[in-house]
C-alpha cells in the first residue's frame, strides 16, 4: 500500500502543507498518525477518493486510479451504451477506435488496461487486432474482450489471444461489472 506524507500531498495538490494538515485534522482527508509522533500519513486510495470527491485533478495518480478502456467498434449505439456503463466517475476512462489502424494508434498513446473489440467490424480485422496486440510485449498484460455478433454464423477461431468473449446482444452493465473485476485484480480501483 502506497502512503504519502502531508508534504507530498501538499506538493501534489499545489497547496501548503498546513492546508493538508487541516484537511486531515478536520476528517475530510482520511489517514493515520505514526504512533509516538505527530506525523500524518495518507494512503493512496484515500487521497484518490478525496481528490475525486472535491473535483481536484488526479494528475500523476490518474494512471493508477483509472481503468483505461479502448473500445474498437463502429456501432454507435454499442459505443454509447458502453460509455454510459463505464463513466469516469466510477474510475473508467474510455477511448474509441473505429478500425484496426486506429486501434493500433490509440493503444500506443492511451496504454489501455482493457481493449474491447467488436467483431462486427469484420472477423478477420478483429482477430488481426487481437493477435497484433498479443505479439507486442507492451500489451501482454492487457485484457482483451471480444464482442461476438449473434448472426448465427460459426464463431470458431483461435481464442488464445482473447481473455473473454461476450455474445451480442449483451447487458452493458454486466460487461462493466466484469471489467471492474478483471481490472481490479490488476489495479486497486477506488
C-alpha positions in Angstrom: 0.0 0.0 0.0 1.4 3.3 -1.1 1.2 6.2 1.5 2.1 9.8 1.3 3.3 12.4 3.8 1.4 15.7 4.2 4.3 17.4 2.4 4.0 15.1 -0.6 0.2 15.6 -0.7 0.7 19.4 -0.5 3.1 19.4 -3.4 0.8 17.1 -5.4 -2.3 19.4 -4.7 -0.2 22.6 -5.0 -1.2 23.8 -1.5 0.7 24.5 1.7 1.5 21.5 4.0 -0.6 23.2 6.7 -3.7 23.1 4.4 -3.2 19.3 4.1 -2.9 19.1 7.9 -6.2 21.0 8.3 -7.9 18.6 5.8 -6.6 15.7 7.8 -7.4 17.1 11.3 -11.0 18.0 10.2 -11.5 14.4 9.0 -12.0 15.4 5.3 -8.8 13.6 4.3 -8.5 10.2 5.8 -5.2 8.7 7.0 -3.4 7.9 10.2 -0.8 9.3 12.6 2.5 7.5 13.1 2.5 6.2 16.7 4.5 8.3 19.1 4.7 11.2 16.6 2.6 13.9 15.1 3.4 12.9 11.6 0.5 12.1 9.4 0.3 9.5 6.5 -2.3 9.4 3.8 -2.9 6.1 2.0 -3.1 6.4 -1.8 -6.7 5.2 -2.1 -7.8 7.8 0.5 -6.0 10.5 -1.4 -7.6 9.5 -4.7 -11.1 9.4 -3.1 -10.5 12.8 -1.6 -9.4 14.3 -4.9 -12.4 12.8 -6.8 -14.9 14.0 -4.1 -13.6 17.5 -4.3 -13.3 17.7 -8.1 -9.5 18.0 -8.0 -7.3 16.7 -10.8 -5.7 13.3 -10.3 -2.6 14.3 -12.2 0.1 11.5 -11.9 -2.3 9.3 -9.9 -4.7 9.1 -12.9 -2.9 6.1 -14.5 -3.1 4.2 -11.2 -6.6 5.3 -10.3 -8.4 4.9 -13.6 -9.2 1.8 -15.6 -8.5 2.7 -19.2 -10.7 1.0 -21.7 -10.3 1.1 -25.5 -13.4 0.2 -27.5 -12.8 -0.9 -31.1 -16.2 -0.6 -32.7 -18.2 1.2 -35.4 -21.7 0.6 -33.8 -22.5 4.0 -32.2 -25.3 2.6 -30.1 -23.0 0.0 -28.7 -20.3 2.6 -28.0 -22.8 4.9 -26.2 -24.2 2.1 -24.1 -20.7 1.1 -23.0 -19.7 4.7 -22.3 -22.8 5.1 -20.2 -21.9 2.0 -18.1 -18.2 2.9 -17.9 -18.4 6.5 -16.5 -15.3 8.5 -15.4 -17.0 9.0 -12.0 -16.7 5.2 -11.5 -12.9 5.2 -12.3 -13.2 4.4 -16.1 -11.5 6.4 -18.8 -12.8 5.4 -22.3 -11.3 5.9 -25.8 -12.8 4.7 -29.1 -11.2 3.4 -32.3 -13.2 2.6 -35.5 -10.6 0.4 -37.2 -7.5 -1.8 -36.7 -5.3 1.1 -37.7 -7.0 3.5 -35.2 -6.8 0.8 -32.6 -3.0 0.5 -33.0 -2.5 4.2 -32.7 -4.8 4.5 -29.7 -3.3 1.6 -28.0 0.2 3.1 -28.3 -0.8 6.5 -27.0 -3.5 5.6 -24.5 -2.0 2.4 -23.0 -5.3 0.8 -22.1 -5.8 -1.8 -19.4 -8.5 -3.4 -21.5 -9.4 -3.5 -25.2 -13.0 -4.4 -26.1 -13.0 -5.5 -29.8 -16.4 -5.7 -31.6 -16.1 -8.5 -34.2 -18.8 -6.7 -36.2 -16.1 -4.6 -37.7 -15.0 -7.7 -39.5 -13.9 -11.0 -38.0 -10.6 -11.0 -39.9 -9.7 -7.5 -38.9 -10.8 -8.1 -35.2 -8.7 -11.2 -35.0 -5.7 -9.4 -36.5 -6.1 -6.6 -33.9 -6.1 -9.1 -31.1 -3.1 -11.1 -32.5 -1.0 -8.0 -33.2 -1.6 -6.7 -29.7 -0.5 -10.0 -28.2 2.7 -10.0 -30.3 3.7 -6.7 -28.8 5.3 -7.1 -25.4 3.8 -3.9 -24.1 0.3 -5.4 -24.3 0.8 -8.9 -22.9 -1.0 -8.0 -19.7 -3.8 -6.0 -21.5 -7.2 -7.6 -21.1 -8.8 -8.4 -24.5 -12.5 -8.9 -24.7 -14.2 -9.9 -27.9 -17.8 -8.9 -28.7 -19.2 -11.6 -31.0 -22.2 -11.0 -33.3 -25.2 -13.2 -32.8 -25.8 -13.6 -36.5 -26.0 -17.4 -36.5 -22.6 -17.8 -38.1 -20.0 -20.1 -36.8 -17.6 -18.4 -34.4 -14.8 -20.9 -34.3 -11.4 -19.3 -34.2 -8.3 -19.4 -32.0 -9.3 -17.7 -28.8 -5.9 -18.0 -27.1 -5.2 -14.3 -27.5 -8.6 -13.3 -26.0 -9.4 -13.2 -22.3 -13.2 -13.2 -22.6 -16.0 -13.2 -25.1 -19.5 -11.7 -24.9 -22.1 -12.6 -27.4 -24.3 -9.7 -28.7 -26.7 -8.6 -27.6 -25.4 -8.4 -24.0 -26.0 -6.4 -20.9 -23.5 -3.5 -20.9 -23.8 -3.2 -17.1 -22.7 -6.9 -16.8 -19.7 -6.2 -19.0 -18.9 -3.1 -16.9 -19.0 -5.2 -13.7 -16.8 -7.8 -15.3 -14.3 -5.2 -16.3 -14.2 -3.8 -12.8 -13.4 -7.3 -11.5 -10.8 -8.1 -14.1 -9.0 -4.8 -14.0 -9.5 -4.5 -10.2 -7.4 -7.7 -9.9 -4.6 -5.8 -11.6 -5.1 -2.4 -10.0 -6.6 -1.1 -6.9 -9.6 0.8 -8.2 -11.2 3.2 -5.8 
